[in-house]
Amino acid sequence: MSKSPKKNPGTSGRSKKAAPKTRATGAESRPATPGASSSLLWRVTKWSLVLGIWGGIALAGLLAWFAWNLPAVDGLGPTVDKARRPGVTIVAADGSLVGGYGDLYGARLTVNELPPQLVQAVVAIEDRRFFEHPGVDVRGVLRAAIANLRAGGVVQGGSTLTQQLAKNLFLTPERSFDRKISELILALKLERQFEKDELLTIYLNRVYLGAGTYGVEAAAQRYFGASARNIDTYQAAVLAGLLRAPSRLNPDSSEAAAHRRALTVLQAMAAAGYLRPGEAEKIARTRRPGRGDAALPRPRVTGEARRYFADWVLERASGYAGTTGADLAVETTLDPKLQARAEAAIARADTKGSQVALVAMRTDGAVLAMIGGRRYGESQFNRVTSALRQPGSAFKPIVYLPALESGMTPDSPVLDAPITVDGWTPKNFSGQFRGKVTLREAVARSLNTVAVRVAEDIGRGRVIQSARRLGITSPLTPHPSIALGAGEVTPLELTAAYAVFANGGFAVAPYGISEVRQGGEVVFRRSTRAPRRVIEARAAAQTTEMLRAVIEWGTGRKAKIDRPAAGKSGTSQDFRDAWFVGYAGDLVVTVWVGNDDNTPTQRVTGSSIPATIWKDFMSTPLAASVASPARPEPVVPEAERPVRERLDPTFIERQTD
């Protein structure tokens, strides 16, 4: 009888599987029990929660610490709150931009007032998910970080428009961890306080867009001469492109750089779906600088010499600024084509190391071109308006004026012979004397002895009075040498004096401003009052007749042009100053060459380099076409006025504005 096998305890009669063998080496592991696995998961979860809670508390504390001293965004509006001096935009007579000074803030425009393509351009290039994120775009930050890592440098930024607004309004531009945290907190606060359209309105009205402009309206006016309401897609791309580097990419700094950046913006607009396929390329093809199509519609007065004129105008325009703080728009008399012609004429001339100045004036006093020195970058001193220099023989027409008014004519005989006055004996430039000559020949050949003799006969006091009537206000001393231009005048003064001869005897006050607007309102507009006669028409005509002889066959032959012209050269003692002043039609032009320290030039005379520059400038058809506005006669006809009133300097002074 066989025995049944013996059962192990606890097996309950079931067969027991063989236990896995375990080697001392541990090559075979013991299986983890369910209890051990759950314990590990619990520990990881518990500590993760603990770290998360404490991390959240720490982060909240950190954010609270940063937020404690941050400014409040309540009540923030889209307008500029800070007090400031008004900015000034200066334009030429044809609307071309001459320059801008100070900070320019345009009128506030809401997003609804702006063309949609401007908003689209800004969003496409700066923050494509602007309408989706809550102020901070985590996806955008990660995308920018990856792009920068791949490029090995910063090629993208992760800041949203809201972050940029927070930085521009409340923070400094420093790069630091503290500032970035503050920027993030403020961006979130701004998003809670304002709607997206409100944030865009604030941003677009305050952002800096180069050349001193703040806001899209100021920038559009500056770069395009139009309101931001009316700009096209390309212009919108130009403005949006400035956000990256406004000082470097603005059209005033580099039109080519602004154009290249605008093309990038157009491509971004196409990628964002704001432009149809091929539309960006089509727009780009129609706006290529230097290829016949202007990248920007607003013309600009180029050349650094324009800044002499702009500085002169700015000094006068500032007096029209009110207390509103609104920007000034100044319309001037500058003719960009004549200005360019003046710069070219001076650039072609060899002044033998000396300085040079040129001013072109219409016979009503409007300044059309101004070159205050050879290089503005080296010297901002405006020699046209501020340099007091001896005019030499260019002053002689003023000397002869009272003689003509007293009855002399160009054919009157005068004596060219030695003369001594108060121990002073003047000599002619040639060193010779011609004896009896006509007044016309004395002027044409610039005979010094005749000028001194006439001045002594008529009286030095009357010579000074003559200068005052012609608009010269600089101090003049009644020394015998005043007849030879020993007094000092500015080129602007002397040009205005010759303009009186050119216009038939009417007073001339040089001006460069036609109109000034502040905040859209006209605060100054030059009036068109009837001109005031200061010398007799006959005397003005006789002076012109003699000055024409100077150019036809006298000392000014190098200035002869293809149409009737009148003028006079002048050279001061020891060749310190060389002048040529002349006029043709309604244009009066003065050229001066000399040294700022009043040292002698390299024997430059008025009939040489200045006359050559004058001819070069006046030979252009542009100069020939200049016309002045009609000059109505005075209310009281000149013939009805007593001679005493017409010539009495005190009467003239009483009639001065």
C-alpha positions as CSV (number, residue, x, y, z in Angstrom):
1,M,0.0,0.0,0.0
2,S,1.6,3.2,-1.1
3,K,1.8,6.4,1.1
4,S,0.5,9.7,0.1
5,P,3.0,12.5,-0.3
6,K,3.5,14.8,2.7
7,K,1.9,18.2,2.5
8,N,3.8,21.5,3.4
9,P,2.1,23.8,5.9
10,G,0.1,26.6,4.5
11,T,-0.3,25.1,1.1
12,S,-3.9,24.0,1.5
13,G,-3.3,21.0,-0.7
14,R,-2.2,23.1,-3.7
15,S,1.0,22.4,-5.5
16,K,3.7,25.0,-4.7
17,K,5.7,26.6,-7.5
18,A,9.4,26.3,-7.2
19,A,10.9,29.4,-5.8
20,P,13.3,31.3,-8.1
21,K,16.9,30.6,-7.4
22,T,18.9,33.5,-6.0
23,R,22.6,33.6,-6.5
24,A,24.9,35.2,-4.1
25,T,26.1,37.5,-6.8
26,G,22.6,39.1,-7.1
27,A,22.3,38.4,-10.8
28,E,18.8,37.4,-10.3
29,S,16.6,40.0,-8.5
30,R,13.8,39.4,-6.2
31,P,10.5,40.8,-7.7
32,A,9.2,44.1,-6.1
33,T,6.1,43.7,-4.1
34,P,3.0,45.9,-4.8
35,G,3.4,47.5,-1.4
36,A,7.0,48.7,-2.1
37,S,6.0,50.3,-5.5
38,S,3.1,52.2,-4.0
39,S,5.3,53.5,-1.2
40,L,7.9,54.9,-3.7
41,L,5.2,56.6,-5.8
42,W,3.6,58.1,-2.7
43,R,7.0,59.5,-1.5
44,V,7.7,61.1,-4.9
45,T,4.2,62.6,-5.1
46,K,4.3,63.9,-1.5
47,W,7.7,65.6,-1.9
48,S,6.7,67.0,-5.3
49,L,3.6,68.5,-3.7
50,V,5.6,69.9,-0.8
51,L,8.2,71.4,-3.1
52,G,5.5,72.7,-5.4
53,I,3.7,74.4,-2.5
54,W,6.9,75.9,-1.0
55,G,8.0,76.8,-4.5
56,G,4.7,78.5,-5.2
57,I,4.9,80.3,-1.8
58,A,8.5,81.4,-2.6
59,L,7.5,82.6,-6.1
60,A,4.5,84.4,-4.8
61,G,6.7,86.0,-2.2
62,L,9.2,87.0,-4.9
63,L,6.6,88.4,-7.1
64,A,5.0,90.3,-4.2
65,W,8.4,91.7,-3.3
66,F,9.0,92.9,-6.9
67,A,5.4,94.2,-7.2
68,W,5.6,96.1,-4.0
69,N,7.3,99.1,-5.4
70,L,6.0,98.9,-9.0
71,P,3.9,101.9,-10.2
72,A,0.1,101.6,-10.5
73,V,-1.4,101.4,-13.9
74,D,-4.8,102.7,-12.9
75,G,-5.8,105.8,-14.8
76,L,-3.1,105.4,-17.4
77,G,-4.1,107.1,-20.6
78,P,-2.7,107.2,-24.1
79,T,-1.7,110.9,-24.0
80,V,1.6,112.3,-23.0
81,D,1.5,113.5,-19.4
82,K,5.0,114.9,-18.8
83,A,5.7,118.6,-19.4
84,R,8.1,119.2,-22.3
85,R,9.2,121.8,-24.8
86,P,7.4,121.6,-28.1
87,G,9.1,120.0,-31.0
88,V,9.6,121.8,-34.2
89,T,9.3,120.5,-37.8
90,I,10.8,122.7,-40.5
91,V,9.7,122.4,-44.1
92,A,10.9,124.1,-47.3
93,A,8.7,126.2,-49.6
94,D,7.7,123.1,-51.6
95,G,6.9,121.0,-48.5
96,S,10.2,119.2,-48.5
97,L,11.5,118.3,-45.0
98,V,14.3,120.5,-43.9
99,G,14.7,119.1,-40.4
100,G,13.1,118.5,-37.0
101,Y,14.2,119.6,-33.5
102,G,13.2,118.4,-30.1
103,D,10.7,115.6,-29.3
104,L,7.7,115.4,-31.6
105,Y,4.4,114.0,-30.4
106,G,1.6,113.7,-32.9
107,A,-2.1,113.9,-32.2
108,R,-3.7,111.0,-30.3
109,L,-5.3,108.5,-32.6
110,T,-7.2,105.4,-31.5
111,V,-6.8,102.0,-33.2
112,N,-10.1,102.5,-34.9
113,E,-8.8,105.7,-36.5
114,L,-5.7,104.1,-37.9
115,P,-5.7,102.1,-41.1
116,P,-5.9,98.3,-40.4
117,Q,-2.7,97.6,-42.3
118,L,-0.7,99.6,-39.7
119,V,-2.0,97.5,-36.8
120,Q,-1.5,94.4,-38.9
121,A,2.1,95.3,-39.7
122,V,3.0,96.0,-36.0
123,V,1.4,92.8,-34.8
124,A,2.9,90.7,-37.6
125,I,6.5,91.8,-36.9
126,E,6.4,92.3,-33.2
127,D,3.8,90.1,-31.5
128,R,1.8,87.8,-33.7
129,R,-0.1,86.2,-30.8
130,F,-0.9,89.6,-29.2
131,F,-4.7,89.0,-29.3
132,E,-4.3,85.5,-27.7
133,H,-1.8,85.7,-24.9
134,P,-2.5,87.3,-21.4
135,G,0.5,89.7,-21.6
136,V,3.3,87.2,-21.5
137,D,3.7,84.7,-24.4
138,V,5.4,81.6,-23.1
139,R,5.3,80.0,-26.5
140,G,6.9,83.0,-28.0
141,V,9.7,83.1,-25.3
142,L,10.5,79.4,-26.0
143,R,10.5,79.9,-29.8
144,A,12.8,82.9,-29.5
145,A,15.1,81.0,-27.1
146,I,15.4,78.1,-29.6
147,A,16.0,80.5,-32.5
148,N,18.7,82.4,-30.6
149,L,20.5,79.2,-29.6
150,R,20.5,77.9,-33.2
151,A,21.8,81.3,-34.4
152,G,24.4,81.6,-31.7
153,G,23.2,85.1,-30.9
154,V,20.1,87.2,-30.3
155,V,18.0,87.1,-33.5
156,Q,14.6,87.1,-31.9
157,G,13.0,88.6,-28.9
158,G,10.4,87.1,-26.7
159,S,8.8,90.3,-25.4
160,T,5.2,90.9,-26.2
161,L,3.8,94.3,-27.2
162,T,2.4,94.6,-23.7
163,Q,5.8,94.0,-22.2
164,Q,7.3,96.6,-24.5
165,L,4.7,99.0,-23.4
166,A,5.4,98.3,-19.7
167,K,9.1,98.8,-20.3
168,N,8.6,102.0,-22.2
169,L,6.2,103.6,-19.7
170,F,7.6,102.5,-16.4
171,L,11.1,101.0,-16.6
172,T,14.6,101.8,-17.6
173,P,16.2,100.1,-20.6
174,E,18.8,98.3,-18.5
175,R,19.2,94.5,-19.0
176,S,18.8,92.8,-15.7
177,F,16.9,90.0,-14.1
178,D,15.1,92.4,-11.7
179,R,13.9,94.6,-14.6
180,K,12.7,91.6,-16.6
181,I,10.6,90.3,-13.6
182,S,9.2,93.8,-13.1
183,E,8.3,94.0,-16.8
184,L,6.4,90.7,-16.7
185,I,4.4,91.7,-13.6
186,L,3.5,95.1,-15.2
187,A,2.5,93.4,-18.4
188,L,0.1,91.2,-16.6
189,K,-1.3,94.1,-14.7
190,L,-1.8,96.1,-17.9
191,E,-3.6,93.2,-19.5
192,R,-6.0,93.0,-16.6
193,Q,-6.6,96.8,-16.5
194,F,-7.1,97.5,-20.3
195,E,-8.6,95.9,-23.4
196,K,-6.3,94.8,-26.2
197,D,-7.4,97.8,-28.4
198,E,-6.7,100.2,-25.6
199,L,-3.2,98.8,-25.1
200,L,-2.5,99.1,-28.8
201,T,-3.8,102.7,-28.7
202,I,-1.5,103.6,-25.8
203,Y,1.5,101.8,-27.4
204,L,1.1,103.3,-30.9
205,N,0.7,106.8,-29.5
206,R,3.8,106.6,-27.2
207,V,6.3,104.4,-28.9
208,Y,9.6,106.1,-30.0
209,L,10.0,105.9,-33.8
210,G,13.2,107.7,-34.5
211,A,14.2,111.3,-35.4
212,G,12.7,112.6,-32.2
213,T,9.2,111.3,-33.0
214,Y,6.9,109.7,-30.5
215,G,3.8,107.9,-31.8
216,V,2.8,106.9,-35.2
217,E,1.1,110.2,-36.1
218,A,4.3,112.2,-35.4
219,A,6.4,109.7,-37.3
220,A,4.0,109.7,-40.3
221,Q,4.0,113.5,-40.4
222,R,7.8,113.5,-40.2
223,Y,8.7,110.8,-42.7
224,F,5.7,111.0,-45.1
225,G,4.3,114.5,-44.7
226,A,0.9,112.9,-44.1
227,S,-1.3,111.8,-41.2
228,A,-1.1,108.2,-40.0
229,R,-4.8,107.9,-40.9
230,N,-3.9,108.0,-44.6
231,I,-0.7,106.0,-45.0
232,D,-0.6,103.0,-47.3
233,T,0.6,99.4,-46.7
234,Y,4.3,100.2,-47.5
235,Q,4.4,103.2,-45.3
236,A,2.8,101.1,-42.5
237,A,5.6,98.6,-42.9
238,V,8.2,101.3,-42.7
239,L,6.7,102.5,-39.4
240,A,6.4,99.0,-38.0
241,G,10.0,98.3,-39.0
242,L,11.2,101.1,-36.9
243,L,10.2,99.4,-33.6
244,R,13.3,97.2,-33.7
245,A,15.9,100.0,-34.0
246,P,14.3,103.4,-34.4
247,S,17.5,105.5,-34.5
248,R,19.2,103.3,-37.0
249,L,16.4,102.3,-39.3
250,N,14.4,105.5,-39.6
251,P,14.3,107.1,-43.1
252,D,16.1,110.2,-42.0
253,S,19.1,108.2,-40.9
254,S,19.1,105.7,-43.8
255,E,16.3,105.4,-46.4
256,A,17.9,102.2,-47.7
257,A,17.9,100.6,-44.3
258,A,14.3,101.7,-43.7
259,H,13.4,100.2,-47.0
260,R,15.1,96.8,-46.3
261,R,13.4,96.6,-42.9
262,A,10.0,97.4,-44.5
263,L,10.5,94.4,-46.9
264,T,11.0,92.2,-43.9
265,V,7.8,93.5,-42.3
266,L,5.8,92.9,-45.6
267,Q,7.0,89.3,-45.6
268,A,5.9,88.9,-42.0
269,M,2.5,90.3,-42.9
270,A,2.2,87.8,-45.7
271,A,3.3,84.9,-43.3
272,A,0.6,86.0,-40.8
273,G,-2.1,86.0,-43.5
274,Y,-2.6,89.8,-43.7
275,L,-1.4,90.0,-47.3
276,R,-2.3,87.7,-50.2
277,P,0.4,85.5,-51.8
278,G,2.6,87.7,-54.0
279,E,1.2,90.9,-52.6
280,A,4.2,91.7,-50.5
281,E,6.6,91.2,-53.5
282,K,4.4,93.4,-55.6
283,I,4.4,96.3,-53.0
284,A,8.2,95.9,-52.7
285,R,8.7,96.2,-56.4
286,T,6.9,99.5,-56.6
287,R,9.0,101.1,-53.8
288,R,12.7,100.7,-54.6
289,P,15.1,103.6,-53.6
290,G,17.3,104.8,-56.4
291,R,15.4,103.1,-59.2
292,G,13.0,105.7,-60.2
293,D,10.3,105.1,-57.6
294,A,10.8,107.0,-54.3
295,A,10.7,104.7,-51.3
296,L,9.1,107.6,-49.3
297,P,6.8,110.1,-50.9
298,R,8.0,113.1,-48.9
299,P,10.9,114.9,-50.5
300,R,13.8,115.9,-48.3
301,V,16.3,118.8,-48.5
302,T,19.6,117.0,-48.4
303,G,23.1,118.3,-47.6
304,E,24.3,119.3,-44.2
305,A,24.5,123.0,-45.2
306,R,20.7,123.2,-44.9
307,R,21.2,123.1,-41.1
308,Y,22.5,126.7,-41.2
309,F,19.2,127.8,-42.5
310,A,17.3,125.5,-40.1
311,D,19.1,126.9,-37.1
312,W,18.4,130.4,-38.1
313,V,14.7,129.7,-38.6
314,L,14.5,127.7,-35.4
315,E,15.7,130.6,-33.4
316,R,12.9,132.8,-34.7
317,A,10.2,130.1,-34.7
318,S,10.6,129.4,-31.0
319,G,9.2,132.8,-30.2
320,Y,5.8,131.7,-31.6
321,A,5.4,128.7,-29.3
322,G,2.6,129.1,-26.8
323,T,2.1,127.4,-23.4
324,T,0.1,124.4,-24.7
325,G,3.2,122.3,-25.3
326,A,1.9,121.3,-28.8
327,D,4.5,120.9,-31.5
328,L,5.3,123.6,-34.1
329,A,5.2,123.1,-37.9
330,V,7.2,125.8,-39.6
331,E,6.8,126.5,-43.3
332,T,9.8,128.4,-44.7
333,T,11.0,130.2,-47.8
334,L,13.9,127.8,-48.6
335,D,14.0,126.6,-52.2
336,P,15.5,123.1,-52.1
337,K,16.7,123.2,-55.7
338,L,18.5,126.6,-55.2
339,Q,19.9,125.3,-51.9
340,A,21.4,122.3,-53.7
341,R,22.7,124.5,-56.5
342,A,24.4,126.8,-53.9
343,E,26.1,123.8,-52.2
344,A,27.3,122.5,-55.6
345,A,28.7,125.9,-56.6
346,I,30.7,126.2,-53.4
347,A,31.8,122.6,-53.5
348,R,33.3,123.2,-57.0
349,A,35.2,126.3,-55.9
350,D,38.7,126.4,-54.5
351,T,38.7,129.0,-51.7
352,K,42.4,128.4,-50.9
353,G,41.6,127.2,-47.4
354,S,39.3,130.1,-46.4
355,Q,35.8,129.9,-45.3
356,V,32.9,130.8,-47.6
357,A,29.3,131.9,-47.2
358,L,26.4,132.4,-49.7
359,V,22.9,133.7,-49.3
360,A,20.3,134.0,-52.0
361,M,17.3,136.3,-51.4
362,R,14.3,137.2,-53.3
363,T,13.8,141.0,-53.7
364,D,11.0,141.0,-51.1
365,G,13.4,139.6,-48.5
366,A,12.6,135.9,-48.7
367,V,15.7,133.8,-48.1
368,L,15.8,131.0,-50.7
369,A,19.2,129.5,-50.0
370,M,21.8,129.8,-47.3
371,I,25.3,128.4,-46.9
372,G,26.7,129.6,-43.6
373,G,30.1,127.9,-44.0
374,R,31.9,125.2,-45.9
375,R,31.2,122.4,-43.5
376,Y,28.5,122.5,-40.8
377,G,29.9,119.4,-39.1
378,E,33.1,121.3,-38.4
379,S,31.6,124.7,-37.5
380,Q,28.0,125.6,-36.8
381,F,28.8,129.3,-36.8
382,N,26.5,130.9,-39.4
383,R,28.6,133.4,-41.3
384,V,25.7,134.7,-43.3
385,T,23.7,135.9,-40.3
386,S,26.4,136.5,-37.6
387,A,29.8,137.3,-39.1
388,L,30.4,141.1,-39.0
389,R,33.0,141.7,-41.7
390,Q,34.2,144.7,-43.7
391,P,32.5,144.8,-47.1
392,G,35.2,146.9,-48.8
393,S,34.1,148.3,-52.2
394,A,30.8,146.4,-52.0
395,F,29.7,149.2,-49.7
396,K,30.2,151.9,-52.4
397,P,26.7,151.8,-53.9
398,I,25.4,152.9,-50.5
399,V,27.9,155.7,-50.5
400,Y,26.8,157.0,-53.8
401,L,23.0,156.7,-53.1
402,P,22.6,160.1,-51.3
403,A,24.6,161.7,-54.1
404,L,22.2,160.4,-56.7
405,E,19.3,161.5,-54.5
406,S,20.8,165.0,-54.4
407,G,20.9,165.3,-58.2
408,M,23.9,163.4,-59.5
409,T,23.5,160.9,-62.3
410,P,25.7,158.0,-63.7
411,D,27.0,160.5,-66.2
412,S,28.0,163.2,-63.7
413,P,31.8,164.0,-63.9
414,V,33.9,163.2,-60.9
415,L,37.6,163.5,-60.2
416,D,39.9,160.5,-59.7
417,A,42.9,162.2,-58.2
418,P,44.9,162.0,-54.9
419,I,43.0,163.1,-51.8
420,T,43.9,163.4,-48.1
421,V,41.3,163.5,-45.3
422,D,42.4,164.0,-41.7
423,G,45.9,162.8,-42.6
424,W,44.7,159.7,-44.4
425,T,45.4,159.3,-48.1
426,P,43.5,156.5,-49.8
427,K,44.8,154.9,-53.0
428,N,43.2,153.0,-55.9
429,F,43.8,149.2,-56.2
430,S,45.7,149.8,-59.4
431,G,47.8,152.5,-57.9
432,Q,46.9,154.9,-60.8
433,F,44.6,157.8,-61.2
434,R,42.4,158.5,-64.2
435,G,41.6,162.1,-63.7
436,K,38.1,163.2,-64.7
437,V,35.7,160.3,-65.2
438,T,31.9,159.7,-65.0
439,L,30.3,158.3,-61.8
440,R,29.5,155.2,-63.8
441,E,33.1,154.6,-64.6
442,A,34.1,155.3,-61.0
443,V,31.7,152.6,-59.9
444,A,32.6,150.1,-62.7
445,R,36.4,150.4,-62.0
446,S,35.9,150.7,-58.2
447,L,38.0,153.9,-57.9
448,N,38.6,154.6,-54.2
449,T,39.5,158.2,-54.4
450,V,36.1,159.1,-56.0
451,A,34.2,157.3,-53.3
452,V,36.0,159.1,-50.6
453,R,35.6,162.5,-52.4
454,V,31.9,162.0,-52.8
455,A,31.4,160.9,-49.2
456,E,33.2,164.0,-48.0
457,D,31.2,166.2,-50.2
458,I,27.8,164.7,-49.3
459,G,28.7,164.1,-45.7
460,R,29.6,160.9,-43.8
461,G,26.4,161.3,-41.7
462,R,24.3,161.1,-44.8
463,V,26.2,157.9,-45.9
464,I,25.3,156.3,-42.5
465,Q,21.7,157.4,-42.9
466,S,21.6,155.9,-46.3
467,A,22.8,152.6,-44.9
468,R,20.1,152.7,-42.2
469,R,17.4,153.3,-44.8
470,L,18.6,150.3,-46.7
471,G,18.2,148.1,-43.6
472,I,21.8,147.9,-42.2
473,T,21.6,148.0,-38.4
474,S,25.2,147.1,-37.5
475,P,27.3,149.9,-35.9
476,L,28.9,152.3,-38.4
477,T,31.5,154.9,-37.4
478,P,31.7,158.2,-39.4
479,H,35.4,157.7,-40.2
480,P,36.6,158.9,-43.6
481,S,37.3,155.2,-44.4
482,I,33.6,154.4,-44.2
483,A,33.5,155.3,-47.9
484,L,35.7,152.3,-48.7
485,G,33.6,149.9,-46.6
486,A,35.7,150.0,-43.4
487,G,32.5,149.4,-41.3
488,E,31.3,145.9,-40.5
489,V,28.1,144.3,-41.8
490,T,26.8,140.8,-42.1
491,P,26.3,139.2,-45.5
492,L,22.6,139.0,-44.8
493,E,22.4,142.8,-44.1
494,L,24.3,143.7,-47.3
495,T,22.1,141.4,-49.4
496,A,19.0,143.0,-48.1
497,A,20.5,146.5,-48.9
498,Y,21.1,145.4,-52.5
499,A,17.6,144.0,-52.7
500,V,16.3,147.5,-52.2
501,F,18.1,148.6,-55.3
502,A,16.9,145.5,-57.2
503,N,13.2,146.0,-56.3
504,G,13.0,149.7,-57.2
505,G,13.5,151.3,-53.7
506,F,11.2,149.4,-51.3
507,A,12.2,148.4,-47.8
508,V,13.5,144.8,-47.4
509,A,13.5,142.8,-44.1
510,P,15.1,139.4,-44.6
511,Y,12.8,136.5,-43.5
512,G,12.7,132.8,-43.7
513,I,9.4,131.9,-42.1
514,S,6.1,132.0,-44.1
515,E,3.8,130.3,-41.6
516,V,3.9,128.7,-38.2
517,R,1.3,126.2,-36.9
518,Q,1.0,124.9,-33.4
519,G,-1.3,121.9,-32.8
520,G,-2.8,122.5,-36.2
521,E,-3.7,126.1,-35.5
522,V,-2.0,129.0,-37.4
523,V,-0.1,131.1,-34.8
524,F,1.8,133.2,-37.4
525,R,1.4,133.9,-41.1
526,R,3.5,136.5,-42.9
527,S,1.4,139.4,-44.0
528,T,1.3,140.8,-47.5
529,R,1.1,144.5,-46.6
530,A,2.0,147.1,-49.2
531,P,5.8,147.7,-49.2
532,R,7.3,150.9,-47.8
533,R,9.4,153.0,-50.1
534,V,12.8,154.0,-48.6
535,I,14.6,155.4,-51.6
536,E,13.5,157.1,-54.8
537,A,12.8,154.8,-57.8
538,R,15.1,157.0,-59.9
539,A,18.0,156.6,-57.6
540,A,17.5,152.8,-57.4
541,A,17.4,152.6,-61.2
542,Q,20.5,154.7,-61.6
543,T,22.3,152.5,-59.1
544,T,21.3,149.4,-61.0
545,E,22.6,151.0,-64.2
546,M,26.0,151.6,-62.7
547,L,26.2,148.1,-61.2
548,R,25.4,146.6,-64.6
549,A,28.5,148.4,-65.9
550,V,30.5,146.6,-63.2
551,I,29.6,143.2,-64.7
552,E,29.6,144.2,-68.3
553,W,33.1,145.9,-68.5
554,G,34.2,146.7,-65.0
555,T,35.8,144.8,-62.1
556,G,33.1,142.2,-62.1
557,R,33.5,140.8,-65.6
558,K,34.0,137.2,-64.2
559,A,30.4,137.3,-62.9
560,K,28.9,138.0,-66.3
561,I,26.0,135.7,-67.2
562,D,23.6,135.3,-70.1
563,R,21.1,137.8,-68.9
564,P,21.2,141.4,-67.5
565,A,22.8,141.5,-64.1
566,A,24.1,144.1,-61.7
567,G,26.6,143.6,-59.0
568,K,29.7,144.8,-57.1
569,S,32.9,143.2,-55.9
570,G,34.6,144.1,-52.6
571,T,37.9,143.4,-51.0
572,S,38.8,144.6,-47.5
573,Q,42.3,145.7,-46.4
574,D,45.1,143.1,-46.7
575,F,42.7,140.7,-48.5
576,R,40.9,139.8,-45.3
577,D,37.5,139.7,-46.9
578,A,36.4,139.1,-50.5
579,W,32.8,139.8,-51.6
580,F,30.6,139.7,-54.6
581,V,27.0,141.0,-54.3
582,G,24.7,141.1,-57.3
583,Y,21.3,140.6,-58.6
584,A,19.4,139.6,-61.7
585,G,15.6,139.7,-62.0
586,D,14.2,139.0,-58.6
587,L,17.2,137.2,-57.1
588,V,19.9,138.8,-55.1
589,V,23.0,136.8,-54.1
590,T,26.0,137.5,-51.9
591,V,29.2,135.4,-51.8
592,W,31.8,136.0,-49.1
593,V,35.2,134.4,-48.7
594,G,37.5,135.0,-45.7
595,N,39.0,133.5,-42.5
596,D,37.1,133.4,-39.2
597,D,40.1,134.8,-37.3
598,N,40.2,137.8,-39.6
599,T,43.6,136.9,-40.9
600,P,44.4,137.7,-44.6
601,T,43.4,135.2,-47.3
602,Q,45.8,134.0,-49.9
603,R,45.2,137.3,-51.9
604,V,41.6,136.4,-52.7
605,T,39.7,139.4,-54.2
606,G,36.0,139.9,-54.6
607,S,36.4,139.9,-58.4
608,S,38.0,136.5,-58.4
609,I,36.7,133.5,-56.4
610,P,33.5,135.1,-55.1
611,A,32.6,136.4,-58.6
612,T,33.2,133.0,-60.0
613,I,31.0,131.3,-57.4
614,W,28.3,133.9,-58.0
615,K,28.3,133.3,-61.7
616,D,28.2,129.5,-61.3
617,F,25.2,129.8,-59.0
618,M,23.4,132.4,-61.1
619,S,24.0,130.6,-64.5
620,T,21.4,127.9,-63.7
621,P,18.0,128.2,-65.2
622,L,16.6,127.7,-61.7
623,A,18.0,131.0,-60.6
624,A,16.7,132.7,-63.7
625,S,13.2,131.5,-63.1
626,V,12.9,132.9,-59.6
627,A,10.0,135.4,-59.3
628,S,8.8,137.4,-56.4
629,P,5.2,138.1,-55.5
630,A,3.6,141.2,-56.8
631,R,4.6,144.4,-54.9
632,P,1.7,146.8,-54.7
633,E,2.5,150.4,-54.6
634,P,2.1,152.3,-51.3
635,V,-1.3,153.7,-50.5
636,V,0.1,157.3,-50.8
637,P,1.8,157.6,-54.2
638,E,5.5,158.5,-53.9
639,A,5.2,161.5,-56.2
640,E,2.7,163.2,-53.8
641,R,5.2,163.0,-50.9
642,P,7.5,166.0,-50.2
643,V,11.1,165.3,-51.0
644,R,12.0,166.1,-47.3
645,E,9.8,163.2,-46.1
646,R,11.1,160.8,-48.7
647,L,14.8,161.4,-47.7
648,D,14.6,162.4,-44.1
649,P,16.0,159.4,-42.1
650,T,13.9,160.3,-39.0
651,F,10.8,160.2,-41.1
652,I,11.8,156.7,-42.3
653,E,12.5,155.5,-38.8
654,R,9.0,156.7,-37.7
655,Q,7.5,154.6,-40.5
656,T,9.5,151.4,-39.6
657,D,7.6,148.4,-38.3
